[in-house]
Amino acid sequence: MILFGRKAKQGFTLMELMVYIAIAGIVALIAGQAFSNSTNFRIRIDNMVKANQEAENIATIFKDDVEQLGTKSAQGAGNSFVTVSNKIYMDPENADNSKIDSSSFLITQDADGFSDLTFRRTRYDEEGHYQAIESIRWYVEDNTLKRSCSILERADGYTLPNDDPCAASGDNKEPTPVDMATGVSEFSVEAARPGVMEASAQMFPKDGSDQFLLYPRTDASVEYGKDFTAFHEDILDDGNSIMLSQFWTNYENKEDNLDDAILTAGSQKVNQGIAIDKTESFESNWGENCLKYGALTFHPDTVYELSFDITSQASKDRSSNFVPGKDHMSVGFRQPSTKDYAKKGTTILLPDFLFYPPLDNNMGDGAGKRVMRFTVPEKVENVCIAFTFAFYSPLAALGQVTISNLKVKQVATANYKFDHFDTEAASNIKEKKNVKALKLKMQISRGVKNGGKGETGDINMIIPIPSNGTGD
């Protein structure tokens, strides 16, 4: 019998055996190379994922840390707001007079081209009270990103827990830096050019004026059924400061309890004032006055700022009975066409901002300033500023609230410009207080071989720092 052209039971020749071995070797080599390539690819992917995850995690921590740069206002006695120590500034001796470097950060470069960022901020307790001024430093040493912390000043009686990152340890009594990431191949922090701050445009009051009125909203509904008496003749002489009084109350003093009427849905007693430009004539209702004298339009991809001052009241004023979380003061925007918030479907495009009245008459200048920044997801047209007040505590409605210097601005810092502005140059040092954003560029490498970077995770992030500077 013939099998494959060869007689049965006949063996292989030496030549044939050598060919078969060579072919098997080639197949094994190819399979081994494929396995090796697959393993290397898997390792590269694993390193890439790790590098990206670590870079994103560190960037999130860095952002949360840095965006508190320069925070100054803390809650004081009786829910008031106080300004903390001037050690929040890099040059505290001159910060009050804005002579030099009244910013709260310092950026330098080390010999390897890594940024070294130091900044100051306020530490708060859970209720927003001042605890300390702390100095934070982010820097790179031997390709390891480190974070250190120290306390510059603390409130009387405040002590740091032993495990606090800012607590001193060791013989040198200095805080121990924390290693945040290894294999750091790039760490660059750049300040935005502050010149764009000069381009902020005031939208309300119009034409750069500081004169405004609050017109009472008096719809047919019971929700807005009573005027503020202070909204009338007594405010026309000074249009940049308006005292509000005689609010509605939801508390029944005779019964020493909440008024039964508020238990019915929609029957809460609320006062609302619509901000309009100062005028000698009024239309027939708040909606017409809004459209004619106070209508605003907001666009997406733009930052806006709403600000006003609340002056301190007399120490025995009834506003001291205001209870946060129970009584209500807010500022926002209303659309006269719907008599409601600007909405898309049921989604509110511009929610209200809550604020507290200043209840301490010894707070000092500027302590009653309220600043709110916001953006809109889509275009919002013909809305007006609305202040809303609802009181549920005994006597709070008998207090006085003074609103002054009301402004709405389009903030130019929405378009941050990064062109290597040297914040430490002598010619720029005075402008550091106007820097409102930092840009972080970071690269973390994993699987480094032969002096290369291996697989990298890259971050390019802009971080707003609105509290930097003396006026924030």
C-alpha positions as a printed Julia matrix, in Angstrom:
472×3 Matrix{Float64}:
   0.0     0.0    0.0
   1.22    3.5   -0.83
   0.79    6.25   1.82
   1.35    9.84   0.61
   3.62    8.63  -2.15
   5.71    6.53   0.25
   5.62    2.88   1.11
   3.95    2.06   4.43
   6.17    1.6    7.51
   9.04    3.44   5.82
  10.71    6.12   8.11
  11.7     9.79   7.43
  14.99   10.68   5.92
  17.37   12.95   7.8
  16.74   15.77   5.32
  12.98   15.56   5.78
  13.32   15.56   9.55
  15.5    18.67   9.43
  12.94   20.46   7.25
  10.13   19.55   9.63
  12.15   20.81  12.62
  12.93   24.07  10.81
   9.26   24.61   9.97
   8.24   23.86  13.59
  10.86   26.34  14.82
   9.57   29.07  12.54
   5.99   28.44  13.7
   7.11   28.53  17.36
   9.07   31.74  16.76
   6.1    33.44  15.12
   3.76   32.26  17.89
   6.2    33.41  20.56
   6.62   36.83  18.94
   2.87   37.19  18.67
   2.48   36.28  22.33
   5.22   38.72  23.29
   3.66   41.5   21.23
   0.28   40.76  22.77
   1.76   40.87  26.26
   3.62   44.12  25.55
   0.49   45.65  24.07
  -1.51   44.64  27.12
   1.15   46.12  29.41
   1.16   49.35  27.38
  -2.61   49.61  27.54
  -2.5    48.9   31.26
   0.15   51.59  31.79
  -1.81   54.03  29.66
  -5.02   53.46  31.62
  -3.17   53.78  34.92
  -1.4    56.96  33.81
  -4.65   58.58  32.66
  -6.55   57.56  35.78
  -3.83   58.86  38.07
  -3.52   62.12  36.12
  -7.29   62.69  36.25
  -7.46   61.87  39.95
  -4.61   64.2   40.83
  -6.04   66.96  38.61
  -9.37   66.7   40.44
  -7.65   67.02  43.82
  -5.55   69.92  42.54
  -8.61   71.74  41.17
 -10.6    71.32  44.4
  -7.58   72.59  46.31
  -6.7    75.58  44.15
 -10.19   76.94  43.4
 -10.41   77.94  47.08
  -7.38   80.17  46.63
  -7.83   83.55  48.32
 -11.11   82.77  50.11
 -11.67   85.51  52.68
 -15.26   85.72  53.96
 -16.29   83.59  56.91
 -19.44   83.28  58.95
 -19.32   85.39  62.08
 -21.57   85.83  65.06
 -25.29   85.6   64.42
 -24.97   84.4   60.81
 -23.06   87.51  59.77
 -20.09   87.43  57.39
 -16.66   88.67  58.43
 -13.43   89.29  56.55
 -10.54   87.17  57.77
  -6.93   88.15  58.43
  -4.94   89.99  55.79
  -2.39   87.16  55.9
  -4.51   85.68  53.12
  -2.41   87.92  50.83
   1.12   87.14  49.66
   2.28   90.54  50.94
  -0.03   91.18  53.91
   1.71   94.35  55.03
   0.74   96.15  51.85
  -2.41   94.32  50.77
  -4.82   96.7   52.49
  -3.54   99.62  50.45
  -3.13   97.51  47.28
   0.46   98.68  46.92
   2.13   95.45  45.85
   1.14   91.81  45.45
  -2.24   91.71  47.14
  -2.86   88.38  45.39
  -2.98   85.04  47.19
  -0.59   82.97  45.06
   3.03   82.66  43.94
   4.32   80.74  40.89
   8.01   80.02  40.33
   9.94   77.53  38.16
  12.59   75.1   39.38
  15.79   74.18  37.54
  14.06   71.29  35.73
  11.25   73.44  34.39
   8.58   72.27  36.84
   6.23   74.85  38.34
   6.24   75.52  42.06
   2.85   76.89  43.21
   2.21   78.36  46.66
  -1.16   79.82  47.6
  -3.11   80.92  50.65
  -6.69   80.28  51.63
  -9.06   80.27  54.6
  -9.86   77.08  56.49
 -13.45   76.76  57.73
 -15.34   74.47  60.06
 -18.51   72.68  58.94
 -20.62   75.76  59.71
 -18.43   78.16  57.74
 -16.64   79.76  60.69
 -13.02   80.89  60.37
 -10.44   78.43  61.71
  -7.11   79.37  60.18
  -5.16   80.83  57.27
  -3.21   78.06  55.56
  -0.46   78.12  52.98
  -0.47   75.28  50.43
   2.43   74.34  48.15
   2.42   72.02  45.1
   5.85   71.2   43.64
   7.91   68.43  42.02
  10.95   66.76  43.56
  12.72   63.86  41.82
   9.77   63.53  39.44
   7.4    63.11  42.4
   4.56   65.63  42.76
   4.29   66.76  46.37
   1.83   68.82  48.41
   2.75   70.54  51.64
   0.68   72.64  54.01
   1.4    75.05  56.86
  -0.69   77.26  59.14
   0.05   80.99  59.05
  -2.53   82.06  61.61
  -5.33   80.38  63.54
  -8.43   81.38  65.46
  -8.18   81.54  69.23
  -8.58   78.07  70.7
  -8.3    76.22  67.39
  -5.9    73.26  67.43
  -4.97   70.91  64.6
  -5.54   67.17  64.89
  -2.28   65.18  64.97
  -3.1    63.55  61.63
  -3.84   66.85  59.89
  -1.62   67.42  56.79
  -0.73   70.86  58.17
   0.28   69.56  61.59
   3.99   69.74  62.4
   5.82   66.48  62.98
   9.34   65.18  63.52
  12.33   66.88  65.09
  12.18   69.86  62.74
   8.55   70.59  63.74
   7.57   71.11  60.14
   4.63   69.44  58.34
   5.62   66.42  56.28
   4.91   66.82  52.53
   2.51   64.31  51.01
   3.55   62.43  47.84
   0.69   62.93  45.36
   2.08   61.18  42.25
   5.29   59.6   40.99
   6.63   59.56  37.43
   5.63   63.18  36.82
   7.17   64.29  33.55
   5.39   67.67  33.29
   3.84   70.0   35.88
   3.15   73.51  34.63
   0.91   76.15  36.24
   0.28   79.33  34.24
  -1.69   82.43  35.24
  -4.24   84.01  32.92
  -3.5    87.53  31.78
  -5.5    89.89  34.04
  -5.96   92.65  31.48
  -9.27   91.18  30.31
 -10.85   92.21  33.6
 -10.97   95.76  32.29
 -13.37   94.67  29.54
 -16.2    93.58  31.88
 -19.42   95.15  30.63
 -22.16   96.41  32.94
 -25.61   95.26  31.84
 -27.69   96.63  34.71
 -28.29   99.42  35.51
 -27.96  100.6   31.92
 -25.36  103.04  30.63
 -23.02  102.46  33.58
 -25.42  104.08  36.04
 -25.72  103.03  39.69
 -29.37  104.14  39.99
 -32.09  101.5   40.29
 -35.51  100.86  41.81
 -37.23   97.77  43.18
 -40.78   97.66  41.88
 -43.2    95.53  43.96
 -44.65   92.5   42.29
 -48.41   92.47  42.99
 -50.01   89.71  40.96
 -53.63   88.71  41.41
 -52.39   85.57  43.19
 -52.22   85.61  46.97
 -48.53   84.77  46.77
 -47.55   88.35  45.88
 -50.42   90.32  47.34
 -48.81   93.11  49.36
 -46.51   96.04  48.53
 -43.35   96.92  50.37
 -44.03  100.37  51.77
 -40.33  101.25  51.43
 -40.53  100.71  47.68
 -42.36  103.99  47.12
 -41.8   107.71  47.6
 -39.09  107.42  50.23
 -36.66  105.66  47.86
 -36.84  108.0   44.88
 -34.26  110.43  46.28
 -31.4   107.94  46.52
 -31.63  105.4   43.74
 -28.49  103.37  44.52
 -29.54  102.28  48.02
 -33.01  101.03  48.93
 -34.27  100.12  52.38
 -36.96   97.46  52.47
 -39.35   97.01  55.38
 -42.86   95.89  56.41
 -42.6    92.45  54.88
 -45.39   89.94  54.96
 -45.1    87.31  57.66
 -46.13   83.68  57.69
 -46.05   83.62  61.49
 -49.16   84.21  63.57
 -47.95   86.01  66.68
 -51.29   85.73  68.49
 -51.26   81.97  68.13
 -47.49   81.79  68.58
 -47.25   79.46  65.61
 -47.14   79.38  61.83
 -50.21   80.85  60.18
 -52.63   78.06  59.25
 -52.96   79.59  55.79
 -49.45   78.55  54.78
 -50.37   74.91  55.22
 -52.43   75.23  52.06
 -50.31   74.73  48.97
 -49.42   77.97  47.22
 -50.73   80.26  49.94
 -47.39   81.22  51.5
 -47.01   84.95  51.9
 -44.07   86.16  49.84
 -42.71   89.61  48.95
 -40.92   90.05  45.65
 -39.34   93.15  44.13
 -38.37   93.51  40.47
 -35.25   95.59  39.74
 -35.66   98.29  37.1
 -33.66  101.31  36.01
 -34.5   104.48  37.89
 -37.37  106.2   36.12
 -39.79  109.05  36.78
 -42.73  107.12  35.34
 -44.06  103.61  35.76
 -46.1   101.27  33.63
 -49.28   99.65  34.92
 -47.72   96.4   36.23
 -44.41   94.8   37.13
 -44.17   92.82  33.88
 -44.42   95.92  31.7
 -41.89   97.75  33.89
 -39.58   94.76  33.64
 -39.7    94.67  29.83
 -39.33   98.43  29.45
 -36.8    99.27  32.18
 -35.03   96.13  33.34
 -35.09   93.3   30.77
 -31.85   91.33  30.39
 -30.69   88.67  27.91
 -28.04   86.05  28.72
 -26.07   83.89  26.29
 -24.35   80.53  26.79
 -20.55   80.27  27.0
 -20.44   83.59  28.86
 -19.88   84.29  32.56
 -22.13   86.84  34.28
 -21.86   88.41  37.71
 -24.69   89.63  39.93
 -23.54   91.7   42.92
 -24.99   93.98  45.58
 -24.28   95.26  49.08
 -26.36   94.72  52.2
 -25.51   97.34  54.78
 -25.32   96.46  58.46
 -28.47   97.07  60.47
 -28.86   98.5   63.95
 -27.95   96.0   66.63
 -31.57   95.74  67.84
 -33.15   95.51  64.39
 -35.7    92.72  63.96
 -33.7    91.3   61.05
 -31.52   89.68  63.71
 -34.36   87.16  64.11
 -33.64   85.76  60.63
 -33.15   81.98  60.81
 -31.12   80.4   57.95
 -32.87   77.39  56.48
 -36.23   78.6   57.75
 -36.6    82.18  56.6
 -35.89   82.95  52.97
 -34.03   85.67  51.11
 -32.99   85.09  47.52
 -32.14   86.89  44.33
 -32.66   85.57  40.82
 -34.51   86.3   37.59
 -38.16   86.19  36.48
 -39.76   86.21  33.03
 -42.87   88.43  32.78
 -44.27   86.41  29.87
 -44.63   83.36  32.15
 -44.53   85.15  35.53
 -42.0    82.5   36.54
 -38.37   81.4   36.26
 -36.85   81.1   32.79
 -37.39   77.41  32.01
 -36.9    74.78  29.36
 -39.79   72.43  29.92
 -39.79   71.95  33.67
 -36.04   72.64  34.06
 -35.15   76.02  35.58
 -32.39   77.61  33.52
 -31.53   80.27  36.12
 -32.1    79.14  39.73
 -32.18   81.71  42.53
 -29.22   82.47  44.8
 -29.91   82.34  48.54
 -28.31   84.95  50.76
 -28.32   85.95  54.43
 -28.75   89.44  55.84
 -25.74   90.81  57.74
 -26.7    90.56  61.38
 -23.59   92.03  62.96
 -23.31   95.82  62.79
 -19.57   95.74  63.6
 -18.38   93.91  60.53
 -16.44   96.71  58.84
 -16.58   98.05  55.31
 -17.42   95.67  52.5
 -18.51   92.81  54.76
 -22.07   92.92  53.4
 -21.1    92.44  49.77
 -22.7    89.54  47.92
 -21.28   88.34  44.57
 -22.82   85.54  42.49
 -21.39   84.32  39.17
 -23.37   82.19  36.77
 -23.73   80.87  33.23
 -26.75   79.69  31.25
 -27.02   76.45  29.23
 -28.89   78.24  26.44
 -30.04   81.73  25.52
 -32.37   83.35  28.08
 -34.29   86.46  27.01
 -36.28   89.22  28.71
 -35.77   88.36  32.36
 -35.49   90.81  35.24
 -33.7    90.69  38.58
 -36.07   89.62  41.35
 -35.48   89.79  45.12
 -37.7    87.37  47.04
 -38.42   87.42  50.79
 -40.46   84.98  52.87
 -40.39   85.0   56.68
 -41.51   82.16  58.95
 -39.82   83.16  62.24
 -41.34   85.44  64.88
 -40.61   89.15  64.32
 -38.17   88.65  61.41
 -40.62   90.28  59.0
 -40.48   93.49  61.07
 -36.8    93.99  60.25
 -35.15   96.21  57.66
 -33.02   95.12  54.71
 -31.02   97.65  52.7
 -29.91   96.74  49.17
 -27.36   98.99  47.45
 -24.93   99.04  44.52
 -26.91   96.44  42.57
 -25.06   95.44  39.39
 -25.19   92.79  36.67
 -22.05   92.47  34.53
 -20.84   90.34  31.68
 -17.49   89.14  32.99
 -14.65   89.21  30.51
 -12.75   86.53  32.44
 -14.91   83.98  30.65
 -12.37   84.32  27.83
  -9.19   83.57  29.73
  -6.05   84.48  27.83
  -2.9    82.48  28.53
   0.18   83.97  26.9
   2.9    83.26  29.51
   2.02   86.23  31.74
   4.89   86.44  34.24
   3.16   87.15  37.55
   6.45   87.57  39.43
   7.96   90.2   37.12
   8.36   93.56  38.83
   6.26   95.24  36.14
   3.37   92.8   36.67
   3.37   92.27  40.43
   0.63   94.83  41.1
  -1.66   93.17  38.56
  -1.55   89.73  40.19
  -4.65   90.53  42.23
  -6.62   90.66  38.96
  -5.64   87.14  37.85
  -8.84   85.06  37.89
  -7.72   81.71  36.47
  -4.81   79.28  36.41
  -4.04   76.69  33.74
  -2.65   73.31  34.73
  -0.66   71.14  32.31
   0.43   67.86  33.8
   1.84   64.61  32.46
   2.3    61.4   34.43
   4.35   58.58  32.88
   4.13   54.85  33.47
   6.3    52.02  32.08
   9.33   54.26  31.46
  12.1    52.51  29.47
  15.5    53.61  28.16
  15.08   57.18  29.31
  11.75   57.65  27.54
   8.38   58.59  29.01
   6.61   55.3   28.41
   2.82   55.62  28.44
   1.51   58.97  29.63
  -1.63   60.52  31.08
  -2.0    64.15  30.06
  -4.07   66.93  31.66
  -4.77   70.42  30.31
  -7.2    72.19  32.63
  -8.31   75.79  33.34
  -9.21   76.51  36.98
 -11.1    79.73  37.86
  -9.88   81.47  41.04
 -12.56   84.16  41.56
 -11.54   84.94  45.16
  -8.0    86.02  44.28
  -7.41   89.72  44.93
  -8.43   92.35  47.46
 -11.94   93.05  46.16
 -13.37   89.52  46.24
